[in-house]
Amino acid sequence: MGKKQILVMADRLAVYAIERQNGFERYQPENAPPWQEQRRFWTDAILQGMARLEGLTPDPGWMKQFDRRLEAARGCSAVETLPAKEQAVLIRSLSRYISALETAGGDRRRQIAVVRDLLEDMASYLPWAGAGNGLDLARDGAERALRRMTAQMPIRFTRILLGGDAGPHWAGGFVSGSVTDGEAVKKTTVYQEAIRKYPEVAEWPALCTVYAGRGLPTALGTVDASDFDLEIINRTGDRFLDERGVRWLGGPYQMTIAAAPAEGLDVPAPFQMGHTM
């Protein structure tokens, strides 16, 4: 994609942002930046990433023009919109960018996650979500790319399943590192959230199974999965275990844990949109 194509992409992303600015907005999560600010970040990150992928130097003027256009359109009763055909062209360009990032080498998942977040934002907007523009396929493609790339990372992580035949309460999820005993389970968010949700449960049967990425047969050479790794894994759920590169390391380790008062979970850090790459 050359400079001319990047400028066309910048134009279409600006039109989309104007549509959203002057239309109905999504629910605003607590402690998160306004959606308009996030869209600006996504646009800047995508344009910079495309330029660098082509060996070009990003031009600060692209975003200055983006800001001027949004400011000029603020409060207008009628604004330019992208017809479904042009929506489809923009979405296909974003999909091609994802494919280029995946084949470029290195860990470019955060760049892909930015595109995924923008596609999810588009999917929350009815004039785009129901336009037959290929949006659903593009979103699925972004998620698949993130799963494939995460499965090839040298990480170790544990699937925890809480609950037993006596039921009816169950909880589960993936956590970082090798969790193989009751004391380690108690420190995980999966356990802490379970005892907060079901304080009436006196004890929890637990099964812990440890896995690694990149097809590594032992924990040697692996690192504990990061929060970003786990976000991708937990979005996928157990289907992640079917990805090429995910390998069993140990377990299932079975134990019963006497419930204790829930500990204070770590307070999430303030929302950060990250850095461009």
C-alpha positions as CSV (number, residue, x, y, z in Angstrom):
1,M,0.0,0.0,0.0
2,G,1.6,3.3,-1.1
3,K,1.2,6.8,0.1
4,K,-1.8,7.5,-2.2
5,Q,-3.7,4.5,-0.8
6,I,-2.9,5.5,2.7
7,L,-4.3,8.9,2.1
8,V,-7.5,7.3,0.7
9,M,-7.7,5.2,3.8
10,A,-7.3,8.4,6.0
11,D,-10.1,10.0,4.1
12,R,-12.5,7.1,4.6
13,L,-11.6,6.8,8.3
14,A,-12.3,10.5,8.8
15,V,-15.7,10.2,7.2
16,Y,-16.5,7.2,9.5
17,A,-15.4,9.2,12.5
18,I,-17.5,12.1,11.5
19,E,-20.5,9.8,11.1
20,R,-20.0,8.6,14.7
21,Q,-19.3,12.0,16.1
22,N,-22.6,13.3,14.7
23,G,-24.7,10.2,15.3
24,F,-25.7,8.0,18.2
25,E,-22.8,7.0,20.5
26,R,-22.0,3.7,22.2
27,Y,-22.3,3.2,26.0
28,Q,-19.3,4.9,27.6
29,P,-17.5,2.5,30.0
30,E,-16.4,4.0,33.3
31,N,-12.8,5.3,33.4
32,A,-12.3,4.9,29.7
33,P,-11.5,7.8,27.3
34,P,-14.4,9.1,25.2
35,W,-15.1,7.1,22.1
36,Q,-14.1,10.0,19.9
37,E,-10.7,10.1,21.5
38,Q,-10.3,6.4,21.0
39,R,-11.3,6.5,17.3
40,R,-8.6,9.2,16.8
41,F,-6.0,6.9,18.4
42,W,-7.1,3.9,16.3
43,T,-6.9,6.0,13.1
44,D,-3.5,7.4,14.0
45,A,-2.1,4.0,14.9
46,I,-3.4,2.4,11.7
47,L,-2.1,5.1,9.4
48,Q,1.3,5.1,11.1
49,G,1.4,1.3,11.0
50,M,0.6,1.2,7.3
51,A,3.2,3.8,6.5
52,R,5.9,2.0,8.4
53,L,5.0,-1.3,7.0
54,E,5.7,0.2,3.6
55,G,9.0,1.8,4.7
56,L,7.4,5.3,4.6
57,T,7.6,8.1,7.2
58,P,4.2,8.9,8.8
59,D,3.1,12.4,8.1
60,P,1.8,14.4,11.1
61,G,-0.3,16.3,8.7
62,W,-2.6,13.3,8.2
63,M,-4.0,13.6,11.7
64,K,-4.1,17.4,11.6
65,Q,-6.3,17.1,8.6
66,F,-8.4,14.5,10.4
67,D,-8.9,16.9,13.3
68,R,-9.8,19.8,11.1
69,R,-12.4,17.8,9.3
70,L,-14.1,16.5,12.5
71,E,-14.1,20.0,14.0
72,A,-15.7,21.5,10.8
73,A,-18.4,18.8,10.8
74,R,-19.2,19.2,14.5
75,G,-22.8,20.1,15.0
76,C,-23.7,19.9,11.3
77,S,-27.2,18.6,10.7
78,A,-26.1,16.8,7.5
79,V,-22.7,15.2,7.1
80,E,-21.0,13.1,4.5
81,T,-21.5,9.3,4.9
82,L,-19.8,6.3,3.2
83,P,-22.1,4.2,1.1
84,A,-22.1,0.5,1.6
85,K,-19.8,-0.1,-1.4
86,E,-17.1,2.3,0.0
87,Q,-17.6,0.8,3.5
88,A,-16.7,-2.6,2.0
89,V,-13.6,-1.2,0.3
90,L,-12.4,0.3,3.6
91,I,-13.1,-2.9,5.5
92,R,-11.3,-5.0,2.9
93,S,-8.3,-2.6,3.2
94,L,-8.2,-3.1,6.9
95,S,-8.4,-6.9,6.5
96,R,-5.4,-6.8,4.0
97,Y,-3.5,-4.7,6.6
98,I,-4.1,-7.4,9.2
99,S,-2.8,-10.1,6.8
100,A,0.2,-8.0,6.1
101,L,1.0,-7.5,9.8
102,E,0.6,-11.2,10.5
103,T,3.1,-12.2,7.7
104,A,5.6,-9.4,8.4
105,G,7.1,-11.3,11.4
106,G,7.6,-10.2,15.0
107,D,4.9,-9.6,17.6
108,R,2.5,-7.2,15.9
109,R,-0.6,-8.3,17.8
110,R,-1.2,-4.9,19.4
111,Q,-1.4,-3.3,16.0
112,I,-3.9,-6.0,14.9
113,A,-5.8,-5.5,18.2
114,V,-6.2,-1.8,17.3
115,V,-7.8,-2.8,14.0
116,R,-10.0,-5.3,15.8
117,D,-11.2,-2.6,18.2
118,L,-12.0,-0.3,15.3
119,L,-14.0,-3.0,13.6
120,E,-15.9,-3.7,16.8
121,D,-16.7,-0.1,17.0
122,M,-18.1,-0.2,13.4
123,A,-20.1,-3.2,14.3
124,S,-21.8,-1.3,17.2
125,Y,-23.1,1.3,14.6
126,L,-26.3,0.1,12.9
127,P,-25.7,1.9,9.5
128,W,-22.5,-0.1,9.2
129,A,-23.4,-3.3,11.1
130,G,-26.3,-4.2,8.7
131,A,-24.8,-2.9,5.5
132,G,-23.6,-6.2,3.9
133,N,-20.1,-4.7,3.8
134,G,-18.1,-7.7,5.0
135,L,-17.7,-6.4,8.5
136,D,-18.4,-9.6,10.3
137,L,-15.9,-11.5,8.2
138,A,-13.3,-8.9,8.9
139,R,-13.9,-9.0,12.7
140,D,-13.6,-12.8,12.7
141,G,-10.4,-12.5,10.7
142,A,-8.9,-10.2,13.2
143,E,-9.8,-12.5,16.1
144,R,-8.4,-15.5,14.3
145,A,-5.1,-13.7,13.5
146,L,-4.8,-12.8,17.2
147,R,-5.4,-16.3,18.3
148,R,-3.0,-17.8,15.8
149,M,-0.2,-15.4,16.8
150,T,-0.8,-15.8,20.5
151,A,-0.6,-19.6,20.1
152,Q,2.9,-19.2,18.6
153,M,4.2,-17.1,21.6
154,P,6.5,-18.9,24.1
155,I,4.1,-18.5,26.9
156,R,2.8,-20.8,29.7
157,F,-0.7,-20.5,31.1
158,T,-3.1,-22.6,33.1
159,R,-6.8,-23.5,32.5
160,I,-8.6,-23.6,35.9
161,L,-12.0,-25.3,36.3
162,L,-13.8,-24.8,39.6
163,G,-16.8,-26.9,40.6
164,G,-17.8,-30.5,41.0
165,D,-20.5,-33.1,40.6
166,A,-22.4,-31.7,43.5
167,G,-22.8,-28.4,41.6
168,P,-24.5,-26.3,40.8
169,H,-21.8,-23.6,40.8
170,W,-19.0,-23.6,38.2
171,A,-16.3,-21.2,37.2
172,G,-13.4,-21.3,34.9
173,G,-10.8,-19.4,32.9
174,F,-7.2,-19.1,31.9
175,V,-4.5,-17.6,34.2
176,S,-0.9,-16.8,33.8
177,G,2.0,-19.3,34.6
178,S,1.8,-22.8,36.1
179,V,-0.9,-23.1,38.7
180,T,-0.7,-26.6,40.2
181,D,-1.7,-26.3,43.9
182,G,-4.5,-24.9,46.1
183,E,-2.5,-22.0,47.4
184,A,-1.7,-20.8,43.9
185,V,-5.3,-21.3,42.8
186,K,-6.5,-19.0,45.7
187,K,-4.4,-16.2,44.3
188,T,-6.0,-16.2,40.9
189,T,-8.8,-13.9,39.7
190,V,-10.8,-17.0,38.6
191,Y,-11.0,-18.2,42.2
192,Q,-11.4,-14.8,43.8
193,E,-14.3,-14.0,41.4
194,A,-15.9,-17.3,42.1
195,I,-16.0,-16.9,45.8
196,R,-17.3,-13.4,45.5
197,K,-20.1,-14.6,43.2
198,Y,-20.9,-17.7,45.2
199,P,-20.1,-16.9,48.9
200,E,-22.4,-19.8,50.0
201,V,-20.0,-22.4,48.6
202,A,-17.9,-23.9,51.4
203,E,-15.3,-25.7,49.2
204,W,-14.3,-25.8,45.6
205,P,-13.1,-28.8,43.7
206,A,-10.5,-27.6,41.2
207,L,-8.8,-28.9,38.1
208,C,-5.7,-27.2,36.8
209,T,-4.1,-28.0,33.4
210,V,-0.9,-26.3,32.3
211,Y,-0.2,-25.4,28.7
212,A,2.5,-23.7,26.6
213,G,2.5,-21.9,23.3
214,R,4.8,-22.3,20.2
215,G,4.6,-26.1,20.5
216,L,7.1,-26.1,23.3
217,P,7.2,-29.5,25.0
218,T,8.5,-28.2,28.4
219,A,8.3,-25.0,30.4
220,L,12.0,-24.4,29.5
221,G,12.2,-21.3,27.4
222,T,8.7,-20.1,28.2
223,V,7.5,-17.0,30.1
224,D,4.3,-16.4,32.1
225,A,1.5,-15.2,29.8
226,S,1.0,-11.5,30.0
227,D,-2.3,-9.7,30.6
228,F,-2.5,-9.1,26.9
229,D,-2.0,-12.8,26.1
230,L,-4.7,-13.7,28.6
231,E,-7.1,-11.2,27.2
232,I,-6.9,-12.9,23.8
233,I,-7.0,-16.4,25.3
234,N,-10.0,-15.7,27.5
235,R,-11.9,-14.0,24.7
236,T,-11.6,-17.3,22.8
237,G,-12.2,-19.7,25.7
238,D,-11.5,-23.4,25.5
239,R,-11.4,-23.2,21.7
240,F,-7.9,-21.6,22.1
241,L,-6.6,-25.0,23.1
242,D,-7.2,-26.3,19.5
243,E,-4.9,-23.7,18.0
244,R,-1.8,-25.0,16.4
245,G,1.1,-24.4,18.7
246,V,-0.8,-24.9,22.0
247,R,0.7,-27.9,23.8
248,W,-0.1,-29.6,27.1
249,L,2.6,-29.4,29.8
250,G,1.0,-31.0,32.8
251,G,-2.2,-32.0,34.7
252,P,-4.9,-32.0,35.2
253,Y,-4.0,-31.4,38.9
254,Q,-7.0,-32.1,41.1
255,M,-7.6,-30.7,44.5
256,T,-10.3,-29.4,46.8
257,I,-10.0,-25.9,48.2
258,A,-11.8,-24.7,51.4
259,A,-13.4,-21.4,50.6
260,A,-12.0,-18.4,52.5
261,P,-13.1,-14.7,52.5
262,A,-12.5,-13.1,49.1
263,E,-9.4,-11.1,49.0
264,G,-9.3,-7.6,47.4
265,L,-8.6,-8.1,43.7
266,D,-6.1,-5.7,42.2
267,V,-7.7,-2.5,41.1
268,P,-7.4,-2.3,37.3
269,A,-4.9,0.3,36.0
270,P,-6.4,3.3,34.3
271,F,-7.5,2.7,30.8
272,Q,-4.6,3.1,28.4
273,M,-4.8,3.0,24.6
274,G,-1.2,1.9,24.3
275,H,1.5,3.0,21.9
276,T,1.7,2.8,18.2
277,M,4.2,0.4,16.8
